[in-house]
Each structure stands twice: as structure tokens, then as C-alpha cells.
Amino acid sequence: MAQAQSGDKVKVHYTGKFEDDTVFDTSKDKEPLEFMIGSGEVIPGFEKSVIGMEEGEEKTIIIPPEEAYGPKREELILKREKSEFPENIRPVVGKQVGIRLNQPDVPLINAIITEVSEDTVTLDANHPLAGKTLVFDIELVGIT
């Protein structure tokens, strides 16, 4: 039976969990995830784990932050004055907003408001899964 290799387009069903077994994403009851191995469409640890699998094969993989969304970077946690926010945006913890990282020519990036004080707002522009070890149950559904 053929094994998945770089350059193959594959279909994978997955359930992504944290180390405490809390599920953060799954393809169950949806179409399987389809991607080309080697294209960088998925995180490196996930892509590497599919290489060598055969259709119908299932396995559980553990992906450290370095092979997933990277470590949590302190330089992406920012404090801004409340006065910098447009009047139509009320800062609320948990709200996602677009910000610029002190460079006017760089596009907006998403950040989550993590703290609101009387005068300042703290934002976290890290990917929500940065710094986390991820566990995936995967099944290779197809190779094309």
C-alpha cells in the first residue's frame, strides 16, 4: 500500500487536543482536512507526522510548540493607552482587534485584549495556540 510522501495531496481526519485532553478542534462531522505535504499549509509537526502513513492508518501524535505555533513571545504582548482606541471600539477582555506593531507599512494583525485598566489596555498578538504542546489523533483518509 502507498505511503504518504512529500508532494502528495492528502486527506486527514483529526482531533486536536491539549495535554489535558481538552479538544480545541476536530474534523469529525466535517470534510477531512486536505493539504499537500511539503507546501507549508499546516503546522510542521502535523505535516511531518503524516509522512509515511498509509490510507486508513490512525495514530496519536504529540507536537511541541516549536513544531506547532512556536513559543509564546513576550514582545507580542503590548500595552496601549485607552486613548489610542477609536471611540467606536470599547476595550473588553477577550475581544479580538486588529493592531499594527509600531510599523505603519505592516498590515494589521489580530490581537486579543487580555486586560483593561483605567488608562491602559493589554493586548496579546501571539497565536492563541502559541507556547502549547498539541496532541492530535489523526487518520489518513486518502492520498491523491
N, C-alpha and C positions, 0 to 999 in steps of 0.2 A: 504494500500500500504506500502511496506517495506521502512524503513528509513535507510540511510547510518549510519554505526556504525564502531567503531574501529575493524580492521581486514578485513573489506570489501575492495575489489578491486573496484574502481570507475572510471568512465569516465566523464570528466568535460570539457565543453567548457567555455572559459574565455576571457575577455578583461581586461588587466591590464592598469591602468591609474595613473597619478599623480593627486594631488588635483586640478590642473588647467585644468583637462580633457584631457591633452596630453597623447595619447596612447603610451605605451612603448612595449607592447607585446599583441598578441592575437592568439587564436587557430582557429579563423574563417578562412574558406577556407583551413583548415588543419584537420588532425585527432585530436580528442579530447585528452586532457591530461589524461593519465591513471596512477593511483598510488594506493598503498594500504594505507588506513587510519591507522595511528599509526607507519608507517615504517620510518618516517622522510625524505621521498623523496621530499617533498615540504615544504615551509616555514610554521612554526607552525600556524600562524593566518589563512592561507588558509585552512590547514588541519582541524582545529577546526570548521571553518565555514561550511564545508561540512557535518559534523556530524549532523544527524537529518533531512537532506534534503531527499526528495522523488524524484524518477525519474521524469524528466520533470520540476521540480521546478527551478525557477530562482530567484536570489536575488543579491543585491549590497552589498558589504562588504567593510569596511574601516579597514585597518591593520596598526597599529602604527609601527614605526621602531623596537621596542622591540619584536614584533611578526613576523617581516619580516627578514631583513638582519642586524638588530642591529644598534646601533648608529654609527656615523662616528667617528673613533678612531684616535686621533691626532698622536699616536705613530706609525701609519701606513703611515704617510706622512713623507717621507725621503728625505734628500738632499744628493747627491753623487757628488763627483768630476767628471768632464767630463773625466778625465784621467783614471777613473775606467772602462769606457765603452770600449769594444773591438773596434778595428779600423774599423771593418765592420759594426758597428751599429752607425748610425748618429742620435743623440737625436733630436726628433721633438715633439713638443706639440701634444698630442692626440695619440701618438704611444704607443702600448701595448708592454711591455717587461717582461721577466721573471727575477726575482731577488731573492736573498737569504736575509733573515732578520738577518744578523750578526751571523748566526749559520751554519757552514759548513755541518752538517749532515741533515739539514732540506731541503726538496725538494724546488724547485723553486716555487714562487707564482707569479701571474700576477699583474702587476702594470701599471698604465697609467702615462705617462710623462705629468706633468701639467705646468711646467715652465722650460725654458732653459735660463741660463745667460752665460756670457763669460766663467766662470770657473765651474759652478755647474749645476746640473740637479735635479729638484724636481719631486719626484715620489709619486703617491698615490696608496697604495696597498689595500685600502678599496674596498669592493664590490661596483660596480657602483650605486647600489640602497641603500647602507647603509645610514642611517640617514633620509630616506624619508618615509613619510606616503603614503601607496599604496591603491588604490581603485580598486576593481575587480568587474566586472559584471560576475556572474557565473551561469551556467546552468548544473544541474546534468543530464547527458545523460544516464548513466547506472550504475547499481550495479551488481557485479558478485560475 
